Amino acid sequence: MPNLENLKKQAKLILRWHRDQHYPVAAQIREYLPRFLNLPDSEILAAKFKLSDAQEMVARQHGFDSWQALKAGLPAASRKRKSSPPKVTIVCAEPQLFVTDIERSCEFFREKLGFTVVFSYGKPPYYAQVRRDAARLNLRCVERTVIERTVRDREELLSASMTVATAEELKLLFLEFQTAGVPFPQTLKKQPWGAKNFIVKDPDGNLLLFAGPAN
């Protein structure tokens, strides 16, 4: 557990990032402060954000409901951590797709796959993120295809895998994409290991697997 002075510096850094319109901090604010939960990055960065908000965010990052609760619980938490090592929890994974046209890719994910564009950097854009529910994909612009297409298709080199909870949801998702005219290197199929999945190809040839239970 960091000491209080370090946590104060962390809160001031978050406040400065917000004032500087640093887009990655918007996702952190949305994750830890419930009142920003349903706002896009642009509205979060445009909203009034004070040092007390940044301090609350730091407190929640460390498992406390408020800055006052953090200050009160910090000595006890520090003693506890000396006797038991912290357990690290990875809360999210964001696969990175290499694409040759960010705007074209964002349009594909938005119009064909039902994603929303979380952010897009640059003029012209060179980096973006799209999201659907808990799935986030980062799009990185490159001059040419990174993996040779015939090799990728032959070996089924996946760029990302996404999962739904039920077989019915997977079927509905497949039908949704089918109606949208999405290309399928592999249609909905039951696999020998007991799952069902299908594969979608984006405009740059990236293979995206969607999977769920068979029953």
N, C-alpha and C positions, 0 to 999 in steps of 0.2 A: 504493500500500500504506500503510495507516494506521500510525502509530508504535505502539510497544508499550504506552505508557500509554493510548492510546485503545482498544486492544484489551482491556486489562484492565478499563476502564470498561464496554466492551460486554459482557464476560462477567458483570460484576456486575449489569448491567441485566437480562440474561437470567435470572440467578438470582433477582432480585427479581420479575420477571414470573411465574416459576414459583411462588414463594412466595405471590404475590398471586392465584394461580389465573387468570391471564390466558390465556384459551383459545387465541388465535392463536399463542402461543409453542409450544403443544403440537405443532402441525403442523411447525414448524421443528425441534423436537427430534427428532421421528420421522424427518424427512428426513435429518438429518446424523448421528444417533447410532444405529448398527445395532441395539443392544440394545433400542431402543424401537420398532423397525420395525413390529411387528404389534400394538401396543397402541393402544387408542382414546384419545382426548384425556383422558377422565376418569381413566383408570389412569395416564397419563403425569403428570398434575398431582398425583395422589395418591402417586406413587413418590418414593423418596428421591432428591434431586437436589442435588449439592454444587457448590461453586465450581469444582472440578476438572472436573466434567462440563460446566459452562458454558464453561470454557476450552477443553476438547477440541472442543466444538461450534464455537466461534469459529475454532479452528485448521482444522477441516475446511471451514468456510465459505470459508477462504482457501487451500484446496488442500494443507493439511498433515495428516499422520496424527495428530499429537499437539501439545500445547501446547509441549513441549520442542523438537519439530521446527520449529514456527513461530518460536520465539525464536532458534533457530540459523540458520534460513533467512531471517529478516526482513531483515538488512542486504543480503544478496545479491539478494533479490527486489526490494528498494527500488531498488538500483542498476540492475537490469534494467528496471524499470518506467520509469526516467527516460529510457531510450533507445527504448522501444517503448510506445506508448499501450495501455492495457488494452482487451480485447475484452469487450463486454458480452454475456451470454447470458441470454435469457429462458427460464426453465425450466418455466413453467406458465402457463396461462390459466384463469380462473374466471369464466365468464359469470354475470351476475346476472339472476335471474328475479323479476319483480314478481308477488306473489301476495296474495290477500286473507285467507287462513287458513293460517298456517304449519303447524299440526298436520295439517290436511287434506292439504296439499301433501306433507309428509314421509311421511304414510301412503301416498299415491299412489306416490311414488318408491320407497318401501320395498316395498310389497305388489305393485305392478303392474310396476315397472321393475327391481326387483332391486337398488336402491341401498341403501346403509347411511347412517344419519344420523351425520355426523361431530360436529356440535354443534348446539345450539339455545339461543338467548339469550332471556331475558326471561320474565316471568310476568304475562300470557300472552306467549308467544314472539313476537318481532318480526323475528328474523333467524336463519337456519339455513344449514347447508351439508350437502349430500348427496354421496355419492361411490360410483362403481362403477369398480373398477380405477383407471385413471389419470384418469378423468373426474371433475371436481368442479364442482358447480353451487351457487351461492349464492342463497338465497331471501330476498327482502326483502318484508316485509309492508307493504301499502298499503291505504288505505281503499276505493279503487275501481279498476277496471281502467284501466290507463294508456293502452293502445292500444285504440281502438274495434274491437270484434270483427269486424264485417263488413269493415272495411278490412284488418285483419290477415289474415283468411281469403282475401279477394279477391287481395291482393298477396303472399300467402304470406310474411309478415314473420316470419322465423325468430328465435327467442330464443336458440337454441344449436344447434351442429352437433357431432356426435360421430362418430368413425371407428373401424372395426374393420379388421383386417389382411387378411382373406380374404373371398371371396364366400360360402364355406360358413358362416363365422361370422356374416355378415350375415343369411343365410337362417335360421340357427338362432335368432338374436336376434329376427327378425321372428316366427317361429313361437312363441317364448317369450312375446312380448308379445301375440300373437293369442290364445294359450291363456289368458292372464291377463285378457282382455277389454278391452284397451287400445283407445281410439278412434284410428282412422287417417284423417286428412284425405287422406293419400296412402299407398296400399299399396306393397309392394315393386315397384320399377320400374327398368328400364334406361334411362339417360339418353343423349342423343345424344353427349355428350362421353366416353362410355365407362365411366361408373361406374353403380353401382346404389345406390338409396337408398329410404328410406321416411320418413314424417313421423308423429309421435305428437303428440297434443294433451293437455295436462295439464288439471286441473279449472278453471284460470283462463284457458284458451284459449291458453296459450303453445305455440308450435309448435317441436317438437324434432326435428331432422333426424338420422337415423342413416345413415351411408354406408359404402361399401366398394367394392372393385374388382368389375367385372362378371364376371370369370372367375377 
